């Protein structure tokens, strides 16, 4: 009887786990489908980094304009433009611009162009907690890297249950570091100029331009 009960409980837990994973996959698919409907996306965000062991506590703000795989990112005093072929990293403090071709070798990196869809590859996922944030229902999906060498222990992806847009991304490192990216403003389909993602060298006459390739 005990053996049968144990088998029944195992099957119940296994079935419930599969059902929860399917719910998680369905929600992630809805997020991806929603993102594909936008012509462009403008995000204002807050970024925090904490590690209590190392006594590190940093906070920064930034903004991102995204259209397909093109983007303009302003973060920590640096502007990065990607025009679809080359990236331009502009550092006003050093009056230097670094130009490089697209590097797709690091699949684990959450780059600006992949920030809203990075979860589609390289993770196991499961249904997590639901939180009320200022009247918004934020459903969390737990992502665990499938690569054992990945230095990230897990990622919690917060999704607005109503809009199906990403609210925040909480990344837990194996070294105890916790980084959180929170979306403060999410706008879509804004009018853009033709040269929105074009790097114009004449705007930086005194800058040193470092071409990596």
HUNOR-V689781 format. One record per pair of residues at least 6 apart in sequence whose ideal C-beta (glycine too) atoms are under 6 Angstrom apart, sorted by the first residue. I is the first residue (numbers start at 1). J is the second residue. D is the distance in Angstrom with one decimal. If there is no record, write none. Layout:
# HUNOR-V689781
I J D
I J D
This chain:
# HUNOR-V689781
20 126 6.0
20 127 4.0
21 126 5.7
23 127 5.1
24 125 4.7
24 126 5.7
24 127 4.8
24 141 4.9
28 119 5.8
30 164 4.9
31 159 5.9
31 164 5.4
32 117 5.7
34 164 4.6
35 116 5.2
38 188 4.4
39 189 4.9
40 67 4.1
41 66 4.6
41 188 5.5
42 65 5.3
42 187 4.4
42 190 5.5
43 64 4.7
43 183 5.7
43 186 5.7
44 63 4.9
44 184 4.8
44 185 3.9
45 62 5.7
45 181 5.6
45 183 5.4
46 61 5.4
46 182 4.8
46 184 5.9
47 60 4.9
47 181 5.3
48 59 4.8
48 180 4.8
49 58 4.6
49 179 4.9
50 57 5.4
50 178 4.9
51 176 5.4
51 177 4.5
53 176 5.1
60 76 5.2
62 74 5.6
62 75 3.5
63 74 5.2
64 73 5.0
64 112 5.6
65 72 4.6
69 113 4.5
70 82 5.9
70 84 5.1
70 197 4.3
71 82 5.2
71 112 4.5
71 113 5.7
72 81 5.3
73 80 4.5
73 112 4.9
78 91 5.4
79 90 4.3
80 89 5.0
81 88 4.5
81 199 5.2
83 197 4.9
86 99 5.9
86 101 5.7
87 100 5.5
88 97 5.9
88 99 5.6
88 199 4.4
89 98 4.4
90 97 5.2
95 206 5.9
95 207 4.8
96 208 4.9
97 207 5.1
97 209 4.9
98 210 4.8
99 211 4.8
100 212 4.2
100 213 6.0
101 213 5.3
110 118 4.7
116 166 5.9
119 143 5.6
119 157 6.0
122 146 5.6
123 143 4.1
124 144 4.8
125 141 5.5
125 143 5.2
126 142 5.0
128 140 3.9
128 142 4.5
129 140 5.3
130 139 5.2
131 138 4.8
136 160 5.7
137 161 4.1
138 158 4.6
138 167 5.1
139 159 5.2
139 161 5.1
140 156 5.0
140 158 5.3
141 157 4.7
142 154 5.9
142 156 5.9
143 155 4.2
144 154 5.1
145 152 5.5
151 173 5.8
151 174 5.5
152 171 5.8
152 173 5.9
153 172 4.6
153 174 4.9
154 172 5.1
155 171 5.0
156 170 4.2
157 169 5.9
158 167 4.3
158 168 4.3
160 167 5.1
165 186 5.5
167 183 5.8
168 182 4.4
169 181 4.7
170 180 5.0
171 179 4.7
172 178 5.6
